[in-house]
Amino acid sequence: MKKDAVYSMRMSSRIREALKKAAQKERRTVASLLDKVIIEYLSKEGYINLDEERRNFSRTRITLPAKSMISKGSRKKSFPGVVLDLSMGGVLLTYPKGSDIPFSSIGKLPRFELCIENPNSHEQLSLNCDTRHMRDTGNEIQVGASFIEPGKLELQKLAAYLG
């Protein structure tokens, strides 16, 4: 769903602080948490249909090994993970709990290079990513990211893989 409207609201400072804590726990912004809560409520009450795609690109659920390359100063460090879903616009990754991947807090979410291999053609695909959110599920760390200006060749490889 395209986000094309702004709505401001007043609330007590107590509610605002509780929202901040809840958002921090889910490693989201307060705006992202409010969006999620509102969408879930409207869906439950039958005002919207969540079967309609909320994103610009439809997602494909997959399980695909991946490496995230994160720059630390002049060095790049590699972190193994698994792609859970993939689209022409972004990715959802998971990392094992206890991983030292530096996704520590909102506002400090790093950009990274995602490296995956198409299991059918064995072609390597590297995409620059901007971390959008992360969530600690208890057993794993899930990271949602959007692609940053992918090149034509990368988009062709991605489209071929997604079919």
N, C-alpha and C positions, 0 to 999 in steps of 0.2 A: 504494500500500500504506500503510495506516495505521501510523504509528510509535507503538506503544503499549507497548513493552518497553524497559527499560534494561539494558545489559550493561556491566560494568566489566572492565577487563583490565590486567594488568601487562605492561610491556615495558621494554627497556633504554632508557637516555637517548639512545643512538646512534640507535635506531630512531625514537624520538619526534622527534628533531631532523630526521631525514630526512623523516618525515611532515609536519612543519611546513613544510619547504622545498618539498615536492611540493604541498602544499595551497596555499601562497602562490603558487606558479607558476601553478596553475589558478584562483587567486583564489577558493578555497573554504575552508571551515573544515576542521580535521582531522576532525571528526565526519562532515562531508559526504563527504570523500574516502574515509574508511573505509567508509561506507555504500555508496558507489559500487563500491569494490574488492570488498567482500563480495558484493554483488548480482551483479556480473559473474562472480565465481568460481562462485557457486552456480548461476547460469544455465548457464555453460559445462559444469559437471559434471552438469547435469540435475536438480538438486534443486528448482529453481523454474522457472517459465515466465514469461519477461518479456513474453510476448504479453498477459498479464493486465495491465490498466491499473494503474499504480502511483499514480496521482493520484486525487483526488476527482472531477475533471472530465476527460473525454476531450479531447484536443487535436486541433485541426484545423491541418494544415500549409497555410500560405498564404504569399504574398508580397504585402505591403501596405505602402505608404509610411506613415511615422509621424513624429511630432515628439515629443520628450521635452522637457518644460518643467521646468527645475530652478531652484529659488530660490537666489539668491546674495545674501544680505542682503535688501534690500527689492526687488531686481530679479529678474525671471525671465529665464532665458536659454534659447533654443530650440536643440535639437540634432536634425538630421535622422537618421533611421534607417529600418530596414525590419523589419516584423514577420515572423518566420519561422514561428511557430505561436501559436495563440490558443486559450484555453479560457474557460469561465465563471469560472475562478478565477485566471487569470494569463496571462502572455505570455512569449515568447522573442523578443528583439530582437537585431539586429545593427547595428553601427556601423562605419564604415570605419576601418581601421588609421590611426593618426595623428590621429584625431578628438580634440578637446580636451575630450571629455565627462569629467566628474570622477569616474569610477569607478576610483579609484586603488588602494585596498587594503581588505582585510577589516576590518570594524569602522567603515569610513568610507564605506560604500556608501549613497548618498543615496536619499531618497524622491523621487519625481518624478511629474509629471502626464503621462500618455500621451494624445496626441491623434491619432485616426485618423478616416478618413472611409469610410463604407460606400460602395463603388464602385457598388453597385446603386441605392441611394436617395439618395446624396450627403448623408446625415445625418452630422453630426459627433458623435463619441463621445469623451468625456474621462473618463479613469479615473485615480484616484490609485493609485500603485504603490509597493510596498516592495521594493527590490532584494534578492533572495535570494542570487544568485551571479553571478559573471562569469567569462568565460574568454577568454583571448587565444589565438585559433586560429592565429596567425601572419599571417593576411591581414585579420582582422577582430576586433572585440571583440563577444562575445555576452553578453547580459545576460538573466538569468531573473528575473522579478518576479511577485509576487502582488498582486492587487487589494486595496486597503484600503477596506473597507466601501462597496462601490458602492451607489448609490441604485437605487431600483426602476426608474426610467426608463432609467438606464444599462444595467441588467441586461436590460430588455426589448429595448433596441436591440441589445445584444450577442447575445442569444438569437435575435433575428430574423436577424442577420447570419450566425450560425453554423448556422442552420437546424435 
